């Protein structure tokens, strides 16, 4: 990865291929997501908490497959879903640090080594006179939403932990040979603990839309059965 601060003097000729496929690193069995996406994600994906192996902290993730490198939503160069997580949509861009000590605005960075980046095919980043294209402006808006959403999701997770609402679970479905397929290290909402919350906490959760997010998380778990069916069809 070679992240560079986006600069029209350096990157004006570059284009971004917005296609899909394993070529672009989409063959992953889970993806980080933010709580603001839940209303779209829960219709199509199972959403769970996984622990970051580096920090030990919980991260909200969409589960895409059972094995490393297995994205059951990816069918060649198309996705078997109407909504594609923002983590995929924003590639190969990131939000970097601030511009300077006097200018605290975040900068957009570009991974120039990413396979989407080229000079021939895809969406231009800048116009001929060095101004952001409509495509880049959409990306900037998406990155801003993703950055804010990551902060809000972290706060949501901390509240869940404070009330003991995150528990480890075991998800198991059957493969084509009737053998159990599982996904280790998954955490979800403890429905038992949820029932013990006081009225005051419930009201607080409602006011912050946490209760809705919890409901969407629980509903999304039903999609594991779909993943099991897709896995059977694949093998």
C-alpha positions in Angstrom: 0.0 0.0 0.0 1.3 3.4 -1.0 -1.0 6.1 0.5 -0.5 9.6 -0.9 -2.3 12.8 -0.1 -4.6 13.4 -3.0 -3.0 16.2 -5.1 -4.2 17.3 -8.6 -0.6 18.1 -9.6 0.4 14.4 -9.1 -2.9 12.5 -9.7 -4.7 14.5 -12.4 -4.2 11.7 -15.0 -5.3 8.9 -12.8 -8.6 7.0 -13.1 -10.4 4.6 -10.8 -11.9 1.4 -12.0 -15.1 0.9 -10.1 -15.7 -2.7 -11.2 -16.0 -5.7 -8.9 -14.2 -8.9 -8.5 -11.3 -10.8 -6.8 -8.9 -8.6 -8.8 -9.8 -5.7 -6.6 -9.4 -7.6 -3.3 -13.1 -8.3 -2.8 -12.6 -11.9 -2.0 -12.8 -11.5 1.8 -15.2 -13.3 4.2 -15.9 -10.3 6.3 -16.0 -6.5 6.0 -16.0 -3.7 8.6 -19.2 -1.6 8.5 -20.8 1.2 10.5 -24.0 1.4 12.4 -25.4 4.0 10.0 -25.4 1.3 7.3 -27.5 -1.2 9.3 -30.8 -0.2 7.8 -29.5 -1.2 4.4 -27.2 -4.1 5.4 -29.7 -6.0 7.6 -31.9 -6.7 4.5 -29.1 -8.7 2.9 -26.2 -9.5 5.2 -25.6 -11.1 8.6 -24.0 -8.4 10.8 -21.9 -9.3 13.9 -19.1 -8.0 16.1 -15.6 -9.4 15.6 -12.5 -8.6 17.7 -9.7 -6.7 16.0 -6.7 -9.0 16.3 -4.4 -6.0 16.7 -6.3 -3.9 19.3 -8.6 -6.5 20.9 -11.5 -4.1 20.4 -14.9 -5.0 18.9 -15.6 -4.0 15.3 -19.0 -4.2 13.5 -18.7 -6.5 10.5 -20.8 -7.8 7.6 -20.1 -11.6 7.3 -19.6 -12.6 3.6 -18.5 -16.2 3.9 -17.3 -19.0 6.2 -13.7 -19.4 5.0 -10.8 -17.0 4.5 -11.0 -15.6 1.0 -14.6 -16.7 0.5 -17.0 -13.9 -0.5 -20.3 -15.7 -1.2 -21.8 -12.3 -2.3 -19.3 -12.0 -5.1 -20.3 -13.7 -8.3 -17.6 -13.1 -10.9 -17.7 -9.3 -11.4 -21.0 -8.7 -9.8 -22.4 -8.6 -6.2 -25.4 -10.7 -5.2 -26.7 -7.7 -3.2 -28.4 -4.3 -3.9 -26.3 -2.6 -1.3 -22.5 -2.8 -1.2 -20.8 -1.7 2.1 -19.1 1.7 2.2 -15.8 0.0 2.9 -15.9 -1.4 -0.7 -17.4 1.8 -2.2 -14.6 4.1 -0.9 -11.7 2.0 -2.3 -9.0 3.0 -3.0 -9.4 6.2 -1.0 -9.0 6.9 2.7 -9.2 9.7 5.1 -5.8 10.7 6.4 -4.6 13.1 9.0 -5.1 16.8 9.2 -3.7 19.2 6.6 -1.5 21.2 9.0 -1.3 22.5 12.5 -3.3 25.6 11.4 -5.7 23.7 9.1 -7.4 20.8 11.0 -9.4 19.6 8.0 -8.9 15.9 7.2 -7.2 15.1 4.0 -8.1 12.5 1.4 -5.4 9.9 0.6 -5.1 7.5 -2.3 -3.6 4.1 -2.3 -1.7 4.4 -5.6 -0.8 0.7 -5.5 -4.4 -0.4 -5.5 -5.4 -2.4 -8.6 -8.3 0.0 -9.2 -5.9 2.9 -9.9 -4.8 3.3 -13.5 -4.5 5.9 -16.3 -6.8 4.3 -18.9 -10.1 2.9 -17.6 -12.7 4.2 -15.1 -13.7 7.5 -13.4 -11.4 10.5 -13.5 -10.5 12.0 -10.2 -9.8 15.5 -11.4 -10.9 17.6 -14.4 -8.4 18.9 -16.9 -8.1 22.1 -14.9 -7.4 20.2 -11.7 -10.8 20.5 -10.1 -12.5 17.5 -8.3 -14.9 15.6 -10.6 -18.4 14.7 -9.5 -17.1 11.2 -8.8 -14.4 12.5 -6.4 -17.0 14.7 -4.7 -19.2 11.7 -4.1 -16.2 9.9 -2.7 -15.3 12.8 -0.4 -18.9 12.8 0.9 -18.8 9.0 1.4 -15.5 9.2 3.3 -16.9 11.9 5.6 -19.9 9.7 6.3 -17.7 6.7 6.9 -15.4 8.6 9.3 -18.3 10.0 11.3 -20.1 6.6 11.2 -16.9 4.9 12.6 -16.9 7.3 15.6 -20.6 6.8 16.3 -20.3 3.0 15.9 -17.4 3.0 18.5 -19.6 4.9 20.9 -22.5 2.5 20.3 -20.2 -0.5 21.0 -18.9 1.1 24.2 -22.4 1.5 25.5 -23.3 -2.1 24.7 -20.2 -3.2 26.6 -21.1 -1.1 29.6 -24.4 -2.8 29.8 -23.0 -6.3 29.1 -25.0 -6.7 25.9 -22.3 -8.3 23.7 -21.8 -12.0 24.0 -19.9 -14.6 22.0 -22.1 -16.9 19.9 -21.7 -20.0 17.7 -23.2 -19.9 14.3 -23.5 -23.3 12.6 -25.1 -24.3 9.3 -24.9 -27.6 7.3 -22.8 -27.9 4.1 -23.6 -30.1 1.1 -22.3 -33.2 2.9 -24.4 -32.4 6.0 -21.2 -31.3 7.9 -21.3 -28.3 10.2 -20.1 -25.0 8.9 -19.2 -22.5 11.5 -17.7 -19.1 12.0 -15.5 -18.7 15.1 -15.1 -15.5 17.1 -18.5 -14.1 16.4 -20.2 -11.8 18.9 -23.8 -10.6 18.9 -26.4 -9.0 21.2 -27.3 -10.9 24.4 -31.1 -11.1 24.2 -31.1 -12.3 27.8 -29.2 -9.2 29.1 -31.4 -7.0 26.8 -34.5 -8.1 28.7 -33.0 -7.0 32.0 -32.4 -3.3 31.0 -34.2 -0.7 33.1 -36.9 1.5 31.7 -34.5 4.5 32.0 -31.8 2.7 29.9 -34.4 1.6 27.3 -35.6 5.2 27.0 -31.9 6.4 26.6 -31.4 3.7 23.9 -34.5 4.8 22.1 -33.5 8.4 22.1 -30.1 7.6 20.6 -31.5 5.1 18.1 -29.5 2.3 19.8 -32.6 0.1 20.3 -33.3 0.2 16.5 -29.7 -0.7 15.8 -29.9 -3.7 18.2 -33.1 -4.9 16.5 -31.5 -4.7 13.1 -28.5 -6.6 14.2 -30.6 -9.4 15.6 -32.8 -9.6 12.5 -29.7 -9.8 10.3 -28.6 -13.0 11.8 -31.2 -14.9 9.7 -29.0 -14.4 6.7 -26.5 -17.0 7.9 -28.9 -19.6 6.5 -28.7 -18.0 3.1 -24.9 -18.1 3.3 -25.1 -21.8 4.1 -27.3 -22.4 1.1 -25.0 -20.4 -1.2 -22.0 -22.3 0.1 -23.7 -25.6 -0.7 -24.4 -24.4 -4.2 -20.8 -23.3 -4.7 -19.3 -26.6 -3.7 
